[in-house]
């Protein structure tokens, strides 16, 4: 093991390195002449006009480079420094939670009028039903707070913070099935392969904490796994891999493969990483592949996370009052309540974008029982996170978002009984809420018709939601772009407008 004490000069002049350098020099000649020997042949045909002043082939710059784009961000003073997005996977019913429709009580069991449906698309699960019986919510609503906002009895804790919420009842999407709908919400496109919201923010804004990832994901272990979640939902798409979300778990190893293997004391870990970094930089100098830079950054981040993650993941020093506020589940790592408490700790460390996923909201049958269970698992902790951030002075520059991929239908899917019913997917209008940095507190925005089937005032498309989120972070959504396969892409594609009437 005496080789560990040899100096850097010796290391980089070993026969192995010399052989590697010779191979790379030959490859470098081919790769750094733009398109290799083919570029030289083309150059001989077109003359010097193809080449720049230095005599090397130009890369074909068109408009701003990615570096120019990033230097311009933020485009204006941001209202929010960080975001926590509580994603309720499966599609929570707006009827049972936020969108109070008392007139439906007189129409229970009647068929949904054609004048309301207007020929809109149905899923394959209810398209063949002989009738579409209207079903009012079985749960009571009451007005809460100074805003006198109507809230369901299923959310007594959220009702306590209703004056901090900006409830948007007029969100809509074109996607009627889970996978394209949730993919659309997370990436701005129904097809897989685009960067997620957190990846765009990580790319545009960078990190405020060098010891933790910019974009972290937590998935509840106590959510019913009715619809699958895929890691591509927090993936980097065509952005460099260093911008992907990092999922934290609740077990012995919160981040997979982060800890040293058994039997290894780690004393020479930094030395090994430095040596590996030199190899990677040698390769990067030959190929200019941005993924090599990403890999170097990931190794360095992993080394720093070995000390930072155990500290931030531990709740041993949290007072009993914190666990009581977030609820009994908060003592059980991996539950939604525990993840909300952990989210507050990560936000205190200036993690830029946190996404909490909680599955189980896809209630096609037995909805009253199912949604009551979901609210019991999430309501207290959600409200506690708002209260906790507020009392610590973090809510004023933290944006909190709550919502799913679509809403539910006014009609019952399948048989309607006296105490049981289900609701199908409905993307044409549903409810989300935001709280904290830059959004007006204690307001309700947008209106739906008496059947919560169509929007009658202030529609908010998913692209509008994304544009508004980026705006709050100081980003003009039309200017945050990335060139891929000859086209400049953005989170909002070619659409989206900022919903200015909900902003402070």
C-alpha positions in Angstrom: 0.0 0.0 0.0 3.1 2.3 -0.1 1.9 3.5 -3.6 -0.7 5.6 -1.8 2.1 7.9 -0.7 3.5 8.5 -4.2 3.1 12.0 -5.5 0.7 13.1 -8.2 3.4 13.6 -10.7 4.4 9.9 -10.5 0.8 8.7 -10.8 0.1 10.6 -14.0 3.3 9.4 -15.7 2.9 5.6 -15.1 3.0 3.4 -18.2 -0.7 2.8 -17.9 -1.4 6.5 -18.0 1.0 7.1 -20.9 -0.7 4.3 -22.9 -4.2 5.8 -22.1 -3.0 9.2 -23.2 -1.7 7.9 -26.5 -5.1 6.3 -27.2 -6.9 9.5 -26.2 -4.6 11.6 -28.4 -5.6 9.6 -31.5 -9.3 9.8 -30.6 -8.9 13.5 -29.8 -7.7 14.2 -33.3 -10.8 12.7 -34.7 -13.4 14.1 -32.2 -12.1 17.6 -31.9 -12.2 18.3 -35.7 -16.0 18.8 -35.4 -17.2 15.7 -37.2 -13.8 13.9 -37.6 -12.2 13.3 -41.0 -15.6 13.9 -42.7 -15.4 17.5 -41.6 -12.0 17.9 -43.1 -13.3 16.5 -46.4 -16.3 18.9 -46.4 -14.0 21.8 -45.5 -11.9 21.1 -48.6 -15.0 21.4 -50.7 -16.4 24.6 -49.2 -13.2 26.4 -48.4 -12.3 28.6 -45.4 -15.8 30.0 -45.0 -16.7 26.9 -43.0 -14.0 27.6 -40.4 -13.5 30.2 -37.7 -10.5 32.4 -37.2 -8.7 29.7 -35.3 -9.1 27.3 -38.2 -11.3 24.8 -36.3 -14.8 24.0 -37.4 -17.5 26.1 -35.9 -20.1 24.3 -33.8 -23.1 25.9 -35.5 -24.2 28.3 -32.8 -27.8 29.6 -33.2 -29.0 32.2 -30.7 -28.1 32.1 -27.1 -26.1 29.3 -25.6 -27.1 27.4 -22.5 -24.4 29.4 -20.6 -26.0 32.7 -21.8 -29.4 31.5 -20.7 -28.2 30.5 -17.2 -26.3 33.7 -16.7 -29.5 35.6 -17.2 -31.4 33.8 -14.4 -33.1 34.9 -12.3 -34.8 37.1 -14.8 -36.4 39.2 -12.0 -36.6 39.2 -8.2 -38.0 35.8 -7.1 -40.7 35.6 -4.5 -39.8 32.0 -3.6 -36.5 30.5 -2.8 -37.7 26.9 -2.5 -40.6 24.7 -3.4 -42.3 21.7 -1.7 -44.8 20.0 -4.0 -47.2 17.6 -2.2 -48.4 15.4 -5.1 -51.5 13.4 -4.4 -51.2 10.6 -6.9 -54.4 9.1 -8.3 -56.6 12.1 -8.6 -58.3 13.4 -5.4 -62.1 14.1 -5.7 -62.8 17.9 -5.6 -66.4 17.1 -4.6 -65.5 15.5 -1.3 -62.8 18.0 -0.4 -63.0 21.6 -1.8 -65.6 22.2 -4.5 -68.9 22.5 -2.5 -71.9 21.8 -4.7 -75.0 21.8 -2.5 -77.5 21.9 -5.5 -76.5 18.3 -6.4 -78.5 17.0 -3.4 -81.7 17.5 -5.3 -80.3 15.6 -8.3 -79.0 12.5 -6.7 -79.4 9.5 -9.0 -80.5 11.5 -12.0 -78.6 11.1 -15.3 -76.0 13.7 -16.1 -77.6 16.1 -18.6 -76.1 16.1 -22.1 -76.1 19.9 -22.0 -73.5 19.6 -19.2 -71.4 16.8 -20.6 -71.2 18.4 -24.1 -70.0 15.2 -25.6 -66.7 15.3 -23.6 -64.5 12.2 -23.7 -65.1 9.5 -21.1 -62.6 6.8 -20.0 -63.1 3.2 -21.1 -64.2 2.4 -17.6 -67.5 4.4 -17.8 -68.0 4.9 -21.5 -70.2 1.8 -21.7 -72.4 2.7 -18.7 -76.1 2.8 -19.6 -76.5 5.9 -17.4 -74.3 8.4 -15.6 -76.1 8.9 -12.3 -75.3 12.2 -10.5 -74.0 11.7 -6.9 -73.5 14.5 -4.4 -70.8 14.2 -1.7 -71.9 12.3 1.4 -69.6 14.5 3.5 -70.5 17.8 5.2 -69.0 21.2 4.3 -68.5 24.2 6.6 -67.0 27.7 6.2 -63.7 28.3 7.9 -61.4 31.2 8.6 -61.7 34.9 8.0 -62.0 34.0 4.3 -65.1 31.9 5.1 -63.9 29.3 2.7 -66.0 26.1 2.3 -64.1 23.0 3.4 -65.0 19.4 3.8 -65.3 17.8 7.2 -62.6 15.3 5.9 -59.9 18.0 6.3 -60.3 19.6 9.8 -56.6 20.4 10.1 -56.3 21.9 6.7 -59.4 24.0 7.5 -57.3 25.6 10.3 -54.8 27.0 7.8 -57.3 27.9 5.1 -56.5 31.6 5.4 -53.0 30.8 4.3 -54.1 28.9 1.2 -54.8 30.1 -2.4 -57.3 27.5 -3.6 -57.6 27.2 -7.4 -60.8 25.4 -8.4 -60.4 25.8 -12.2 -57.3 23.7 -13.1 -57.7 21.6 -16.2 -55.7 19.1 -18.4 -56.4 17.2 -21.6 -55.0 13.9 -20.2 -57.7 11.6 -18.9 -55.6 8.5 -17.9 -53.1 8.3 -15.1 -49.8 7.8 -16.7 -50.0 10.5 -19.4 -51.7 12.9 -16.9 -49.1 12.6 -14.1 -46.3 12.7 -16.7 -47.8 15.9 -18.1 -48.0 17.5 -14.7 -44.4 16.6 -13.9 -42.8 17.3 -17.2 -45.1 19.5 -19.3 -45.7 16.7 -21.8 -47.8 13.5 -21.8 -45.0 11.4 -23.3 -42.0 10.3 -21.3 -38.6 11.7 -21.9 -38.9 15.4 -20.9 -37.2 16.9 -17.9 -39.2 17.1 -14.7 -40.1 20.4 -13.0 -37.4 19.9 -10.3 -34.8 19.2 -13.0 -35.6 22.4 -14.9 -35.3 24.4 -11.6 -32.1 22.6 -10.8 -30.7 23.4 -14.2 -31.8 27.0 -14.2 -31.1 28.0 -10.6 -28.5 25.7 -9.3 -28.1 24.8 -5.6 -28.1 26.8 -2.4 -26.6 23.8 -0.5 -23.5 22.1 -1.8 -23.9 19.1 0.5 -27.4 18.1 -0.5 -29.0 17.5 -3.9 -31.0 20.5 -5.4 -34.0 18.2 -6.1 -35.1 15.6 -3.6 -38.0 13.1 -3.8 -39.9 11.4 -0.9 -42.5 8.7 -1.6 -44.9 7.7 1.2 -44.8 4.1 2.3 -48.3 4.2 3.7 -50.0 5.3 0.5 -52.1 2.7 -1.2 -50.2 1.6 -4.3 -53.2 1.9 -6.7 -51.2 3.6 -9.4 -47.5 3.1 -10.0 -44.9 5.8 -9.8 -41.8 5.8 -12.1 -38.5 7.3 -11.4 -38.7 9.1 -14.8 -41.3 11.4 -13.1 -38.4 13.0 -11.3 -35.9 12.3 -14.1 -33.7 14.8 -16.0 -34.9 13.8 -19.5 -32.5 15.3 -22.0 -30.8 17.6 -19.4 -27.5 16.4 -18.0 -28.0 13.7 -15.4 -26.7 15.8 -12.5 -30.1 17.6 -12.6 -32.2 14.5 -11.9 -34.1 14.2 -8.7 -32.6 12.0 -5.9 -35.1 9.8 -4.1 -34.5 9.5 -0.3 -35.8 6.4 1.4 -36.7 5.6 4.9 -34.5 2.5 5.6 -31.0 2.1 6.8 -29.6 3.6 3.6 -31.8 6.7 2.7 -29.8 7.0 -0.5 -28.8 3.8 -2.2 -25.1 3.0 -2.6 -24.1 6.1 -0.6 -22.6 4.5 2.4 -19.2 2.7 2.3 -19.4 -1.1 2.0 -18.9 -3.3 5.1 -15.3 -3.7 6.1 -14.2 -0.5 4.5 -13.2 2.2 6.9 -13.2 5.0 4.3 -9.9 6.6 5.3 -8.6 6.8 1.8 -12.0 7.5 0.2 -11.2 11.1 -0.7 -7.9 10.0 -2.2 -9.6 7.4 -4.4 -12.2 10.0 -5.6 -9.5 12.5 -6.5 -7.7 9.8 -8.5 -11.0 8.8 -10.2 -11.7 12.5 -10.9 -8.4 12.9 -12.7 -9.2 9.9 -14.9 -12.6 11.3 -15.7 -11.1 14.7 -16.5 -8.7 13.1 -18.9 -11.5 11.4 -20.7 -13.5 14.6 -20.7 -10.6 16.5 -22.3 -10.7 14.0 -25.1 -14.4 13.7 -25.8 -16.0 16.9 -24.3 -18.9 14.8 -23.2 -21.0 16.8 -20.6 -22.0 13.5 -18.9 -18.4 13.1 -17.8 -18.7 16.4 -16.0 -22.0 15.3 -14.5 -20.4 12.0 -13.3 -17.5 13.9 -11.6 -20.0 16.2 -9.9 -22.1 13.3 -8.7 -19.1 11.5 -7.2 -18.1 14.6 -5.3 -21.7 15.2 -4.2 -22.0 11.6 -2.9 -18.8 12.1 -0.9 -20.2 15.2 0.8 -23.6 13.6 1.3 -22.0 10.8 3.4 -21.8 13.2 6.3 -24.8 15.6 5.5 -27.5 13.0 4.9 -27.4 11.1 8.2 -27.7 14.4 10.1 -30.6 15.7 8.1 -32.5 12.4 8.0 -32.4 12.0 11.8 -35.3 13.3 13.8 -33.9 12.2 17.1 -33.5 15.9 18.2 -37.0 16.9 17.3 -39.1 17.8 20.3 -42.2 15.9 21.3 -44.3 19.0 20.3 -43.2 18.5 16.7 -44.3 14.9 16.5 -47.6 15.8 18.2 -48.2 18.6 15.6 -47.5 16.3 12.6 -49.4 13.4 14.0 -48.6 9.9 15.4 -47.4 8.6 12.0 -44.6 11.2 12.1 -42.6 8.9 14.4 -42.7 6.1 11.7 -40.0 6.9 9.0 -41.3 6.8 5.5 -44.9 7.6 6.2 -46.4 10.8 4.7 -46.4 12.5 8.1 -42.7 11.6 8.7 -41.9 12.8 5.2 -43.6 16.2 5.8 -41.5 16.6 9.0 -38.4 15.6 7.0 -39.4 18.1 4.3 -39.3 20.9 6.8 -35.8 19.9 7.8 -34.6 19.8 4.2 -36.2 23.1 3.4 -34.3 24.6 6.4 -31.1 23.3 4.6 -32.2 25.3 1.5 -33.0 22.3 -0.7 -34.4 24.0 -3.8 -37.2 21.6 -4.8 -38.8 18.9 -2.8 -41.5 16.6 -4.1 -43.6 14.3 -1.8 -45.7 11.7 -3.5 -48.6 10.1 -1.8 -50.5 7.4 -3.7 -54.0 6.0 -3.2 -56.4 8.7 -4.4 -57.8 6.7 -7.4 -61.2 5.8 -5.9 -63.4 4.2 -8.7 -65.4 2.4 -6.0 -65.8 2.6 -2.2 -64.9 6.3 -2.4 -66.3 7.4 0.9 -64.2 4.9 2.8 -61.1 5.3 0.7 -61.0 9.1 0.7 -61.6 9.2 4.4 -58.6 7.0 4.9 -56.4 9.1 2.7 -57.4 12.3 4.5 -56.7 10.7 7.8 -53.2 9.8 6.6 -52.4 13.3 5.1 -54.5 16.1 6.5 -52.8 16.7 9.8 -49.3 16.5 8.5 -50.1 18.8 5.6 -51.5 21.5 7.8 -48.6 21.0 10.3 -46.1 21.7 7.5 -47.8 25.0 6.7 -47.9 25.9 10.5 -44.3 24.8 11.0 -42.9 26.8 8.1 -44.9 29.8 9.1 -43.7 29.8 12.7 -40.1 29.5 11.6 -40.4 32.4 9.1 -39.9 30.0 6.1 -43.3 30.2 4.6 -42.7 33.7 3.3 -40.1 32.5 0.8 -41.2 28.8 0.4 -43.9 27.8 -2.1 -46.1 24.9 -0.9 -48.2 23.1 -3.6 -50.9 20.5 -3.1 -52.7 18.6 -5.9 -53.1 15.5 -8.1 -53.1 14.8 -11.8 -56.9 15.4 -12.4 -60.2 15.4 -10.5 -63.2 13.1 -10.4 -66.6 13.0 -12.2 -69.9 14.2 -10.8 -71.5 10.9 -11.8 -70.9 7.6 -10.1 -68.9 4.9 -11.8 -70.7 1.6 -11.6 -73.6 1.0 -9.2 -74.7 3.8 -7.0 -76.0 2.6 -3.6 -77.3 4.4 -0.5 -73.8 4.5 1.2 -71.3 3.7 -1.5 -70.2 5.1 -4.8 -67.1 5.7 -7.0 -66.0 8.5 -9.3 -64.2 8.2 -12.7 -61.3 10.4 -13.9 -62.2 14.0 -14.8 -59.5 16.3 -16.3 -61.8 19.2 -17.3 -61.8 20.9 -13.9 -60.3 20.1 -10.6 -58.8 21.7 -7.5 -55.3 22.4 -6.4 -53.9 24.8 -3.8 -50.8 26.8 -3.1 -49.5 28.6 -0.1 -46.6 30.8 0.9 -44.1 32.8 -1.2 -45.8 35.1 -3.6 -49.3 33.8 -3.7 -52.3 35.6 -2.2 -53.5 33.9 1.0 -57.1 33.2 1.9 -58.5 33.4 -1.6 -60.4 31.0 -3.9 -59.7 31.4 -7.6 -61.7 30.1 -10.5 -65.3 28.8 -10.7 -66.9 25.6 -12.0 -70.5 25.0 -13.0 -73.1 23.4 -10.6 -71.8 19.9 -11.6 -68.1 20.7 -11.3 -67.9 19.4 -14.8 -67.0 22.6 -16.7 -65.1 25.8 -15.9 -67.1 28.9 -16.0 -64.5 31.4 -14.8 -60.7 31.8 -14.8 -59.4 28.5 -16.3 -55.9 27.5 -15.3 -54.1 25.0 -17.6 -51.3 22.8 -16.5 -48.9 24.9 -18.6 -50.2 28.0 -16.8 -49.5 26.4 -13.5 -45.9 25.7 -14.6 -45.5 29.2 -15.9 -46.7 30.6 -12.6 -44.4 28.3 -10.6 -41.4 29.4 -12.6 -42.4 33.0 -12.3 -42.4 32.8 -8.5 -38.9 31.4 -8.7 -37.8 34.4 -10.7 -37.9 32.7 -14.1 -39.6 33.8 -17.3 -40.9 30.4 -18.5 -40.4 31.4 -22.2 -36.7 32.1 -21.6 -35.7 28.9 -19.7 -34.8 26.7 -22.6 -32.5 23.8 -23.6 -31.5 22.8 -27.1 -32.0 19.2 -27.9 -32.0 17.5 -31.3 -32.0 20.8 -33.1 -34.9 22.3 -31.2 -35.1 24.5 -28.1 -37.4 23.0 -25.4 -38.9 24.4 -22.3 -41.1 23.2 -19.5 -44.2 25.0 -20.9 -43.5 23.8 -24.5 -45.0 26.6 -26.7 -47.9 27.6 -24.3 -48.5 28.8 -20.8 -49.3 32.1 -19.2 -48.6 33.4 -15.6 -51.8 33.5 -13.5 -51.1 37.0 -12.2 -54.4 37.4 -10.3 -53.3 34.9 -7.6 -49.9 36.6 -7.0 -49.1 39.2 -4.4 
